[in-house]
Amino acid sequence: MPQNKHFDLNLLRVFVAVCRTGSFTKAAEELDLTQSSVSNAINRLKASIDTNLFIRSGRGVQPTAIGKSLFEQMEEPLRLLDQSIKGIDSFDEVNDHRSFNIYAFDAFIQLLAPHLEKRTSDTSIDVIMREMPGEEEFLINALHNDTADIIVDVKRPESASLDFMKIATDDLVCLASSCHPRVSKSLSREQFFEEKHVIFNLKRLNLTAFDLFTEEVLPKRRVLTEQSSMMSMLATISNTESLGVTLESYAKQFSPLFSLQTFEVPLDTKPIDIYLVWNRKFTHNAAHKWLRDLLKDIFDKDLKHLQHK
């Protein structure tokens, strides 16, 4: 292949349009160019890579094997590049197709997913929620290499390259089965430490959720199981004589499904601030701002039991 230090990406845009439409004429209409401009761009690209890219097919053209391979490699990156550039200044959720990836703890996924699905049903937007992995480094890298758009987290980022916004504040509550033989109507500090616990483990922080949000140094709790899924934790509590601690908002929504009692935690606990975290370079990006505003609106309106403080 000839060396070319200043390769023109616009040639690839024209190439992709011709592949997609199967016609120089239709590609010219799509790109608002003349047919001769399209033909010239394809000839320049052909000369740059020193190979034929199209063959005649009826009244149109179709890519050669090499052309097809190049199209498969270039179509998606160019689409992502175009949508990123468009999203800098303006964004139309109805007409601009865009996929967003959000990482969150499973509790936040279960709270947010139904509302995100409903709010985006009449748009061209796909919002994919993914469960938070255990490695902090993975999340930082995901934000830096743009495989994650936003993280919904319970801690502020430490990296100066990341931006954040507090989106809501929640509290901790204690759960027990409605059939628990020793816990009913109220829960004392003594009972709290006498009973066995189902622990929710925040692997990424090397802490349990409870330890992260308590004001005092606690005696060791009796552990029945240690789990990383909030929903499975609730299921375990419902079938055992154990206690567990979760978000108040989560308990309100899901404890009735498992016939669980809810109690105030009989200890001094901190409020739980919930943050949106993203790569600072997208702070003024219109598409990204649309997503942040959407999440904020869901917390403010659909999840209004998460009170801001």
Long-range contacts (C-beta under 8 A, 24 or more apart in sequence): 1-48, 1-49, 1-50, 2-47, 2-48, 2-49, 2-50, 4-48, 7-48, 8-44, 9-78, 10-41, 11-41, 11-42, 11-44, 11-45, 11-48, 12-45, 12-74, 12-78, 13-78, 13-82, 14-38, 14-41, 14-42, 14-45, 15-41, 15-42, 15-45, 15-53, 15-67, 15-70, 15-71, 15-74, 16-71, 16-74, 16-75, 16-78, 18-42, 18-54, 18-61, 19-63, 19-67, 19-68, 19-71, 19-75, 20-75, 21-60, 22-57, 22-60, 22-61, 22-62, 23-59, 23-60, 23-61, 24-61, 83-287, 84-285, 84-287, 86-287, 87-285, 87-286, 87-287, 87-288, 88-284, 88-285, 88-286, 89-286, 90-286, 91-286, 91-287, 91-289, 91-290, 93-120, 93-123, 93-124, 93-125, 93-290, 94-122, 94-123, 94-124, 95-124, 96-124, 96-287, 97-124, 97-125, 98-124, 98-125, 98-126, 98-287, 99-125, 99-126, 99-127, 99-128, 100-125, 100-126, 100-127, 100-128, 100-149, 100-150, 100-291, 101-128, 101-130, 101-142, 101-147, 101-148, 101-149, 102-127, 102-128, 102-129, 102-130, 102-148, 102-149, 102-150, 102-151, 102-152, 102-295, 103-129, 103-130, 103-131, 103-132, 103-133, 103-139, 103-142, 103-148, 103-150, 103-151, 103-152, 104-129, 104-130, 104-131, 104-132, 104-151, 104-152, 104-153, 105-131, 105-132, 105-152, 105-154, 105-202, 105-230, 106-131, 106-132, 106-229, 106-230, 106-231, 107-230, 107-231, 107-246, 107-247, 107-250, 108-152, 108-274, 110-230, 110-231, 110-250, 110-253, 110-254, 111-249, 111-250, 111-253, 111-303, 112-152, 112-295, 112-298, 112-303, 115-298, 115-302, 115-303, 116-294, 116-298, 119-294, 119-297, 119-298, 120-294, 127-291, 132-204, 133-204, 134-203, 134-204, 134-228, 135-204, 136-204, 136-205, 139-204, 143-277, 143-278, 143-279, 144-279, 146-279, 149-278, 149-282, 149-288, 149-291, 150-276, 150-277, 150-278, 150-288, 150-291, 150-292, 150-295, 151-276, 151-277, 151-278, 152-274, 152-275, 152-276, 152-277, 152-295, 153-274, 153-275, 153-277, 154-202, 154-212, 154-272, 154-273, 154-274, 154-275, 155-205, 155-275, 156-273, 156-275, 156-277, 157-275, 157-277, 160-280, 161-279, 161-280, 161-281, 162-277, 162-278, 162-279, 162-280, 163-277, 163-278, 163-279, 163-280, 163-283, 164-275, 164-276, 164-277, 164-278, 165-275, 165-276, 165-292, 165-296, 166-273, 166-274, 166-275, 166-308, 167-274, 167-275, 167-276, 167-295, 167-296, 167-299, 168-273, 168-274, 168-299, 168-303, 168-306, 168-307, 168-308, 169-271, 169-272, 169-273, 169-274, 169-306, 169-307, 169-308, 169-309, 170-247, 170-248, 170-249, 170-271, 170-272, 170-274, 170-306, 171-247, 171-248, 171-269, 171-271, 171-272, 172-209, 172-210, 172-213, 172-245, 172-246, 172-247, 172-248, 172-265, 172-269, 172-272, 173-245, 173-246, 173-247, 173-248, 173-251, 173-262, 173-263, 173-264, 173-265, 174-243, 174-244, 174-245, 174-262, 174-263, 174-264, 174-265, 174-266, 175-234, 175-237, 175-243, 175-244, 175-245, 175-246, 175-251, 175-255, 175-260, 175-261, 175-262, 175-263, 176-237, 176-242, 176-243, 176-244, 176-260, 176-261, 176-263, 177-237, 177-238, 177-239, 177-240, 177-241, 177-242, 177-258, 177-259, 177-260, 177-261, 178-259, 178-260, 178-261, 179-259, 180-241, 180-261, 181-241, 182-241, 183-243, 183-261, 183-263, 184-261, 186-263, 187-243, 187-263, 187-264, 187-266, 188-266, 189-266, 189-267, 191-266, 192-243, 192-265, 192-266, 192-267, 193-219, 193-221, 193-222, 194-222, 195-222, 195-241, 195-242, 195-243, 196-222, 196-223, 196-224, 196-240, 196-241, 196-242, 196-243, 197-221, 197-222, 197-223, 197-224, 197-242, 197-243, 197-244, 197-245, 198-224, 198-225, 198-226, 198-227, 198-233, 198-236, 198-237, 198-240, 198-242, 198-243, 198-244, 199-223, 199-225, 199-226, 199-227, 199-244, 200-227, 200-228, 200-230, 200-233, 200-244, 200-245, 200-246, 201-226, 201-227, 201-228, 203-228, 209-245, 209-246, 210-245, 213-269, 213-270, 213-271, 213-272, 214-267, 214-268, 214-269, 214-270, 215-267, 215-268, 215-269, 215-270, 216-267, 216-268, 218-267, 234-258, 234-260, 247-272, 248-305, 249-303, 249-305, 249-306, 252-305, 271-309, 274-299, 274-306
